[in-house]
């Protein structure tokens, strides 16, 4: 059990390191295209949502229904690209992972009858594993559907 836990932690850390990128570079914003939906968070935690217009070395400009606004580079804490195109993928991944984990927990919690008592086990280990799989599948699908898929393009790492 300890080896499995160690392996899980080691894989989790390596996946986390792989997912990181350099988000502290203002030049990342040059990859945005006019018309994309963005969210800009200022240093004072005020959030602004709108469509991207243009970025310069000194500011980012976006369009809201009230008009066009520019926020100076030094006042920007983060910029996110507001896309939700992976919701189905996240739902399916969550359902698969949840179902597998639920089946594993259900099978692991099964305990056979002792010979000293009367017991009926119609499903054996498979019944609790199946129940766990269904519960995990539903729970994982719900969690996967609500996972945020907004990509952070720029983030200040320190003030």
C-alpha positions in Angstrom: 0.0 0.0 0.0 2.8 2.4 0.8 4.5 1.8 -2.6 1.2 2.5 -4.4 0.8 5.7 -2.4 4.3 6.8 -3.1 3.9 6.1 -6.8 0.6 8.1 -6.9 2.3 11.1 -5.2 5.3 10.9 -7.5 3.1 10.8 -10.6 1.0 13.6 -9.3 4.0 15.9 -8.7 5.5 15.2 -12.1 2.1 15.9 -13.8 1.8 19.2 -11.9 5.3 20.3 -12.9 4.5 19.4 -16.5 1.4 21.6 -16.5 3.2 24.7 -15.4 4.3 27.3 -17.8 5.7 30.8 -17.7 2.6 32.9 -17.1 4.5 35.9 -15.7 5.5 37.2 -19.2 3.5 40.1 -20.5 4.4 39.0 -24.0 2.1 36.0 -23.6 -0.8 38.4 -24.3 0.4 38.8 -27.8 -1.1 35.4 -28.5 -4.6 36.7 -27.9 -6.8 37.6 -30.9 -9.2 40.5 -31.1 -12.7 39.4 -30.1 -11.7 36.7 -27.7 -13.5 36.8 -24.3 -11.1 37.6 -21.5 -11.1 38.4 -17.8 -8.7 40.9 -16.4 -8.0 41.0 -12.7 -6.5 44.1 -11.3 -4.0 44.3 -8.4 -6.9 45.4 -6.1 -8.7 42.1 -7.1 -11.3 44.0 -9.2 -12.4 41.8 -12.1 -13.3 43.0 -15.6 -14.7 40.8 -18.3 -15.1 41.6 -22.0 -13.6 41.0 -25.4 -10.0 41.5 -26.1 -9.1 44.5 -28.4 -5.3 45.0 -28.3 -2.3 44.8 -26.0 0.7 47.1 -25.9 3.8 47.2 -23.8 2.0 49.5 -21.4 -1.6 48.4 -21.3 -4.3 45.9 -22.3 -7.5 47.1 -23.9 -10.8 45.3 -23.8 -14.4 46.0 -24.9 -17.4 45.9 -22.5 -21.0 46.8 -23.3 -20.4 50.1 -21.6 -17.4 50.9 -23.8 -13.7 50.3 -24.4 -11.4 50.2 -21.4 -7.6 50.0 -21.0 -5.8 48.8 -17.9 -2.2 49.7 -17.3 0.4 46.8 -17.2 1.5 47.6 -13.6 -2.2 47.3 -12.5 -2.9 43.9 -14.0 -2.6 40.9 -11.7 -3.9 38.2 -14.2 -5.5 37.8 -17.6 -7.6 34.7 -18.4 -8.9 33.4 -21.7 -12.6 32.6 -21.1 -13.2 29.4 -23.1 -15.5 26.6 -22.0 -14.9 24.2 -24.9 -13.6 21.3 -22.8 -16.7 20.7 -20.6 -17.7 17.4 -22.3 -14.1 16.2 -22.1 -13.8 17.0 -18.4 -17.2 15.4 -17.7 -16.1 12.1 -19.4 -12.7 12.1 -17.7 -14.3 12.8 -14.3 -16.9 10.1 -14.9 -14.2 7.6 -15.8 -11.9 8.4 -12.9 -14.8 8.5 -10.4 -16.2 5.2 -11.6 -12.8 3.5 -11.3 -12.1 5.0 -7.9 -15.6 4.1 -6.7 -15.2 0.5 -8.0 -11.9 0.2 -6.3 -13.2 1.5 -3.0 -16.3 -0.7 -3.2 -14.1 -3.8 -3.9 -11.6 -2.9 -1.2 -14.3 -2.5 1.5 -15.9 -5.9 0.8 -15.4 -8.3 3.6 -16.4 -12.0 3.2 -18.7 -13.7 5.7 -17.0 -15.4 8.7 -17.8 -19.0 9.1 -19.1 -18.4 12.6 -22.3 -16.5 11.5 -25.0 -16.9 9.0 -24.5 -14.7 6.0 -25.9 -14.3 2.4 -23.7 -12.6 -0.1 -25.5 -12.7 -3.5 -23.0 -10.5 -5.3 -19.8 -11.2 -3.6 -17.1 -8.6 -4.2 -18.7 -7.5 -7.5 -21.8 -6.0 -5.9 -20.1 -3.4 -3.7 -17.7 -2.7 -6.6 -20.5 -2.0 -9.0 -22.4 0.2 -6.5 -19.2 2.1 -5.9 -18.6 2.5 -9.6 -22.0 3.9 -10.2 -21.8 6.4 -7.3 -18.2 7.4 -8.3 -19.2 7.7 -12.0 -22.0 10.1 -11.2 -20.0 12.1 -8.7 -17.0 12.3 -11.0 -19.2 13.4 -13.9 -20.6 16.2 -11.8 -17.2 17.4 -10.7 -15.8 17.2 -14.2 -18.7 19.2 -15.6 -18.0 22.1 -13.2 -14.2 22.2 -13.4 -13.1 25.5 -14.7 -11.4 25.4 -18.1 -10.3 29.0 -18.3 -6.7 29.3 -19.4 -4.6 31.8 -17.5 -2.5 33.7 -20.1 -0.7 36.1 -17.7 -0.3 36.2 -14.0 1.9 38.3 -11.7 3.9 35.9 -9.5 4.9 38.5 -6.9 4.2 42.2 -6.2 
